[in-house]
Each structure stands twice: as C-alpha cells, then as structure tokens.
Amino acid sequence: MKKIFIFVLMVLVFGGVRVDRARAGEVRDERLEGTIEEVLLEQRKSVDGSSWYYQEMSFRVDKGSLEGDTIEIKNGEMGTTRTERYEKGDKLVVGYSETVEGEMYFYIIDYVRRQMLGWLLLAFVVVTVVIVKKWAVTSFLGMAFSFLVIFRVILPAIIEGQDPVWAAIGGAVLIIPASFYLSHGFNRKTNAAIFGTIVSLMVIGWLSKWLIEMGNFTGLASEEAGFFLIESGGGVDMKGILLAGIIIAALGVLDDVTVSQAAIVTELKETDKSLKVGELYKKAMRVGHDHITSMINTLVLVYAGAAMPLLLLFVSGGLSFSEVINYEMVAEEVIRTLVGSIGLVLAVPITTIIAAVSVKKKK
C-alpha cells in the first residue's frame, strides 16, 4: 500500500503539468476517425511504369466534429507505388480542413490501431502477472509513472523552451527512485541499483555531450526533428534534444543492468553469509561479465533491426560501410549505442561494489 500511495501522490503532484500549445493565428487541421462503409469506385492508374489504386469511398465518421456524418473520401489522386488499397470495414484516421470560403478537404492519414494495441497490452499484462505475480502490479505502476513524467514533465518543459538536457536530467531524477522502488521494493538491493544508475547516467551524459560537440552534430538528422524545429519557431536547442534522448534511452538499459547486478550480490550474500566484500565483488562480476557481453550484442541488434530500411537504402545505393556510418542519422545511433554500452559496462562494477559494501554492512 505504501508504494501505491507514493505513486498516487506523484500523479497528483505532476499530473497538473500541461502544455498550452495554442498560438495566435495557428492553423489547425482536425483529425476524424471512422470506418469505410463502401468502396464506391476503384481503378488502377499508372504513370511512367508506376501503378497504384485510385479509390472513392463512403466514410462514416465515428469520432470528431462530424461524428455521425457520412462523407466521401478519395485515395490515390496523386498516388505512388506506396499508396495503400483500402477495403470496406477499415478504420481510418482522416484529416479534415476547411477553407475560409467553407470548402472542405478530407485526406487519409493512417489506420486506427488502438484496438490492436490494447489487446497486445492486455496480453503483456496477463503474461507478466502470471510469471511475476504480485510484483507485476507495482512494476506497471512504475512504468506508468515513467510515462507520466516523460509526457507531462519532460516533453512539456522542452516545448516551453526549457533546456532539454536539464529537463531530461530532472525527469530522470524523478523516474529513477519512483520506478525502482515501485518495481523492486524498499531494500538495500534497490538502493545500490539507484546509486549505480545515477553515477553511470552522469558518465553517459558527460560523454554524450562531449561527443556531440566533437562530432559537429546538428540534431536535425531525422525528418521529425526538422518538423519540430519549424513547429517551435526555431527556438529549441536540437543538440540538447539529441542529448536528452540519449540520456532517457540509456536510463532504460541501466535499469535492467543495475538491478540485476545488485540482486546477484544480494543472493550470493544470502547463500553464503561469510563472504567478504572482495569475494562478493569477484563472484558477482563473473556473472556481470556475461551480462555485459550479451547486452552489448543486444543493443547492436536492436538498432540494426529498427533501422533496417535505412541501412538497406544506403547499402543499395552502393555506399561503403565507412560512408554509411558517416551520415549523421546513422552516426547518431552509433553514438547512442556505443555511449550506452560504455555506461552499461561501467554500471556493472559500480553497482556491484556498492551492493557488496551495502549487504556487508547489513546486521
């Protein structure tokens, strides 16, 4: 109950942080959600060897200012080979804009995927509860609090013009103790993991800042960064946002490593209470070595999988490996991976020695 009370208190404290995104003269396009009731017309179009489907569809609006209305939307008027082919029953997000003269425009943005994601979340919850049992509840509270801090504290602070790095550090200071204690309980193991994470995160932050400056990164390698810079009016430090992203991403990796290493030390001590600090450290580090090597490989594979289309694009263009990694969008991820790996490697011995000293002092 103590953990749940702390979580609720934090929600009440930080839940009121909001972002007022309304700006004088800002043009807004509404997003409608609904279902395709009928495909009225479908034909193939082709230009210069490329072909796609052109469709005219009857669309029932289920959410938005036009809820309950049936409108006609078109797909593929200026199509490419990437143009989707929609069918009756598909649930879509449709953009809706209206001119000063009252002329309405509708355009398809994306599919509605919330229901599928909801079922996936439910499966995740069920599997976790079955395996982890009572600790699953507090773990989910910790995860929810992390999301709360990111979306209600860190991101609003950056949008309002605060230093992205300090926003990320401030968010990390809130996330680390709350999520760690909620997920792993109030004990020496968790204390050691928290201290190990904080020290390692400081190293990652300093190293990332130095490398970003030395590598002349702009923080504008992705389209999303460019769009946000335009949206914000150019008053945001994009290098700082890049650094803030590295810090938050590293925090997720360090959580796993530091808690696992502190738990190993605790279990070793429980198994043999005569072990001294040096012996505890050596035995725990044997397991830590395996943890480090497997985690580093995991980081590389996760990035390669996520960036597969980008890497294929570069390779298919006949670029060499040295040319590919020189592109900023790739180099950013290389720094993210390598700096995170350095922090991970350092977190293991740091957390291990802190945990070994901590459990040795326990009466």
WOCOR-V739617 format. One record per helix or strand. SS is the DSSP state (helix for helix, strand for strand). FROM is the first residue (numbers start at 0). LEN is the number of residues. If there is no record, write none. Layout:
SS_FROM_LEN, SS_FROM_LEN
This chain:
helix_1_13, strand_29_18, strand_49_14, strand_69_6, strand_90_8, strand_103_8, helix_113_19, helix_134_25, helix_163_21, helix_187_27, helix_222_9, helix_237_34, helix_276_30, helix_307_9, helix_320_4, helix_327_34
